Amino acid sequence: MSRRIIGAAFVSLDGVIQAPGGPHEDPSGGFPFEGWLAPLGDEALGHQIDSVFRQPYDLLLGRRTYEIFAAHWPFNTDAPEIAEPFNRCRKYVLTRGDMALDWNNSERVPDIDALAAIKAGDGPDIVIQGSSTLYPQLLQRGLIDRLVLMVAPVVLGQGKRLFGDHSGPGTWKLIEQRTGSTGIVMSTYEPAGPVETGSFATDDPSPQELARREKWAREG
């Protein structure tokens, strides 16, 4: 049985996942809202995070998230319940670069094909943290088995987003959902097949509607 890849992400209402945890996490692009999730943390969010990491797991990280984590978790003493398993587990880093991977149990993954081979092998589930650049690639290849989205009631207007324009299309089945005291909606989804389309129209199109369609077709 192949391993599952689970995407677990803190997301704003407009899809931003950049730097939810605190200042200096990721100011790239002049992002001014680092730490936007911190004021909204509550017991329900803690339980949701615990549920993601309750079972044995490895981590899947992009280069920048790896650098953030590798500079923080090996030296963290405030949250040993997170730091110790993060430091102990295997960290797969999807990068073609030759950066040093000095964090304990880190392994370079050069491309999506190599990741697919790892997924097909033996081992625990693989959890994505941060790493906005990974989602479009993995969704395009159908490699994500579960999404755990913790959506905060904030609109940020800028920043790195969870889903890019080239994310693989598909429908997702809602497995469970809960809402925290601060309005964070925590939803778990699994793939449910291709996108189906339909129409709410109840009558034949008017001449004006047909003209609009022709106009928009010309405009491209």
N, C-alpha and C positions, 0 to 999 in steps of 0.2 A: 504494500500500500504506500502510495507516494505521500510525501510530507505536504502539509497545507502551508500556504503563504497567507498570512493575515495582515491586512493593513489596518493599523490602529492610529487614528489621527484626531488631533484637536483642530476644529475648523470653525471659522467665522461664518456668519450667514451668507457672505458673498464669496465663500470658498477659500479664504486665505488660511494657510497653515504656518506661515513664517513666524518664528520667534514667539511662541505663546508663553514661554516659561519665565522670562525675565530680561533685564537689561544686559546688553553686550552679547546676547545669544546669537543674533544674526541681523546686523544693521545694514546688510547689503542692499543696494538700491536706494539708500537713504530712508529705509523703513523706520517710521517714527513711533511705532506702537509696540515695541518689544515688551513682553510681559502682559499682554492683553487678557490672557486667561486667568492669571493669578488672582485677581479680585473676585472671581466667580467660582473658585474652588469650594466644594462642600463635601459632606460625607458621602453623598450619592456618587459623585465623581470619583472619589477615592475607591469606593466599592467597584465601580466599573473598571478602573485601572487594575485593581487587584484581580478581577475576573479574567482579564486578558493575560496576565502573567502568572496565574495560579498553577498552570501546568508547565512541565519542562519546555523550554523554547531556546532557539537561537535567534539572533538579530540580523536583519538585513538593512544596510545603511548605504546611502550615497556618500560621496566623498566629503561634502561639507558637513553633513550631520555626523559622520564619523569623527571629523576633527573636533566638532563641538563636544561630543560625548567623551572622546579620548582625553580631552583636556579637563574634563570635569569629574567623571565617575570614578576613576582610579584614586582620586584624592578626596572624595566626598565622605564625610563622617556624620552628616546630619540625617541621612536616609539610608541606613545600612540594609534595610529590607529591599531596596531597589539596587543600591550600589553593588552589594555582594553578588547577586545573581547576574547582573550585567557584566561585572568583571570576570565572572566564572564562565559564562556561556561563550559559544563561538559567535564571532562577529563576521558576517559576510559583507564585504565592501564592494559594491558594483562600481568599478572604475577601470578605465584604460590607462590611467596615469601610473607613474612609478613612485608615488609618495610612499614614505616609510609607514609601515603599519606596526607601531610599537606597542599598542594596547594588547594585553594578554589575549591569546586565542583568536587573533584576527587573521582573516584569509581574503586575499584579493580574488574577485570574480570578474574576469575581463569582459564578459558580454552576456547577453540574455540567454544564448544557447548554453553557456556554462552554468548559468543559474538554473535553467530547466533541468539539466542533468543532476544538479544537487537536489532539486526538488523531487526528482524521481527516485532518489536513493533513500537510504534508511536514516532515521533521526527524528528529532522532535519537530514540532511546528516551527515555522520561521516567521517572526514578527517584524514588520516594517515600522520604524520610528522616524518621524520627520520625512526628509528625503523626497521633496516634491517632484524631483525629476524622474523618480522611478515609476510613479503611478501610470503615466501615459504608456510607457513601454510595456509594463507588465499587463495592463489591461488589454493592450493591443494583441498580446500573445495569449491571453486567457489564463494567466498564471496566478491571479489572485483568487483565493478560495473563500475569503470572508473579509468584509469591511466592517470595522467598528468605528463609527463616526460619532464624535462627541462635539456637537454643534452648539456654539455659544451664541447668545443673543446680542451680538455686536456686528456692525458693518464697518469694515476697515478701509475700503476704497482703494487699497493698493497692497502689494506684497505678493509673495509666491503662493500660487494657488494649487489646490489638490489635483484638479483635473485639467489637463491641457487640451488644446484643440484636437490632438491626435490620439486621445484616449479611445480604446476600443469600445464601440457601442454595445449595449446589452441591457437586459432588464435584470433587476435584482429583487429577491424576495426578502421581505422584512421578517426576521427571525424573532427579535425581541426589541422592546423599546421602553425606556423609562425617562422621567424628567426630574431633574434635581431642583432643589429649593431656590437656586439662583436663575433658573430658566434654561440651563444646559439640557439639550435633548440628546440622549444617548441611544443610538440605534445600531443594531447589528443586522447585516445583510449577507446573503449568499447568492451566487449567480443563478439566474432562472431562465436563461435562454436569450435568443435574439430579440431585437426591438420589433414589435408589431405596430402597424399604423392603421388608422381608421379615419372616420369623419363624423362630426357632429351635425353636418348639414342635413336638413330635412326636406329641402325642395330643390328644384333645378336652378342652376345659376342664372342670374339676370344678365341681360346684354351688357350692363355696366360691369358686372363681375367678370364676364368673358373678356371685355376690353381691358380691364385691369390686369388679368392674367397675361394677355398678349403683351401689354406694355412692360410688365415686370420681366417677362421672358426675354424681351429685346434688351432690357437694361442689364440682364445677367445677374 
